[in-house]
Amino acid sequence: MTDSGTGTGTALRVGLIGYGLAGSVFHAPLIAATPGLTLDTVVTSHPERRAQARTAFPGVRLAAAPEELWGRAGELDLVVIASPNKTHVPLAEAALTAGLAAVVDKPLAATAAEARELAALAARRGLLLSVFQNRRWDNDFLTLTRVIEDGELGDVQRFESRFERWRPQLKGGWRESGDPEEIGGLLYDLGSHVVDQALTLFGPAALVYAESEVRRPGAAADDDTFIALTHANGVRSHLYMSATAAQLGPRFRVLGSAAGFVTYGLDPQEAALRAGVRPGDGTGWGTEGESSWGRIGAGESPLTGGGRPVETVPGDYPAYYAAVERALRDGTGPPVTATEAAAALDVLEAARRSAREGVTVSL
C-alpha cells in the first residue's frame, strides 16, 4: 500500500475481485458510495460482466485475473474479495502477502483454523483483514440491538432468527453444489449471517445442535437447516435458514423476562441495491413504512395488533465501508474481524458435525 493512498483528502484505491452477485450488487455500489474510497479496478474475465462494470463505473480499470493486482500492489490500498467461496482463503492469503489490506465476503473460510491462520498472517504483516458481515447493519438487527440495550425486554431468554425463502426450483451453480470444496449450501451461506448476528448479540456459544436437510429434487447441498445454540450466558438461539419455506415465519422473535419483540420481513437494502438504487440517492435509504415495524408486548399476538409498534432504525450497509475507510486511515480495528469470523465458523463446523452425527457439540 503506498503512502500517497492514505493521505488526508486522497481517496483510497480499491481493487474488487469478482463481479457476480456479491461484487456487482453489494460491494461495487457500496464502495463507490463511500467518501474516501474509489473503485479503481474490477477483476473479472467474464465479457458481459466486464461490460457491465465499465457501464456502471466509467473509468474503472479492468483486470482478467487477480495476479494483475499483486503485480501493481503499490497502486492500491485495499482488495475486496467477492469471488466464489472456495477462492476466499487463497486470494486473501495472496493479497496479504502482496502487502494489501483485504475485505473478504462471508464466509471467510471453510474452517475456523483457516480463518485464524489468515488473521495471524494479517497481524504479522500489519494489515487490515475484515469480513463483510453486512447484516449487522440490517434495519431490523439495528432495531433489535437498541431494544435489548434499552432493557425493554428484561433478560433475554430466547432468540429466534429466521432467514427463509420459497425457492422450490434449483438455480444451479456452485452455491447449490454438493462438492465440499465449493463451500456451498445454506449452512455456510445464510448460516454465516444468522450465526454472526446471534454471537454479536449474546456472545460465545457453549453448545451447538443442528438439523440439516436436502429437500429439493436434484439438490446436492443443504437447503433447509436449523441450528440451536446455548450461549455461555444462558441465552438460547434458535436459527432457521431455508429455501423451501412455503410459509415464512417472523424474521426475529425475541422473548425476555419482561416482554417480547417480533418483526417480519427482510431489510430493504438488498432489494434496493438489486434494483439499482444507490445510497445517497435521496430515497430514504434503509427505511421502511410503519406497517413493517416490529412490535413489543407481553401476552399478546402481534398478528392481531397486540403490543406496541417500534419504529425501525434505518438500515445502514454504507456504515461497513465507512468503518473500513476509517480503519485504513487511522489504524483502528476493522468493523468485523477475522477472529470474529473464526468464532462463527467454530459454530458452523459444530453444526455440520451435529447434523451429520445427530449429537450436541460442546465448544
Secondary structure, DSSP 8 states (H G I E B T S, - for coil): --GGGGSTT--EEEEEE--SHIIIIIIHHHHHTSTTEEEEEEE---HHHHHHHHHHSTT-EEESSTHHHHTTGGG-SEEEE-S-GGGHHHHHHHHHHTT-EEEEES-S-SSHHHHHHHHHHHHHHT--EEEE-GGGG-HHHHHHHHHHHTTTT-SEEEEEEEEE-B--S---SGGG---GGG--STTTTHHHHHHHHHHHHH--EEEEEEEEE--STT--S--EEEEEEEETTS-EEEEEEESB-SS---SEEEEESS-EEEE-S--SHHHHHHTT--TTSSS-TT---GGG-EEEESSS-GGGT-SEEE------THHHHHHHHHHHHH----SSBHHHHHHHHHHHHHHHHHHHHT--EE-
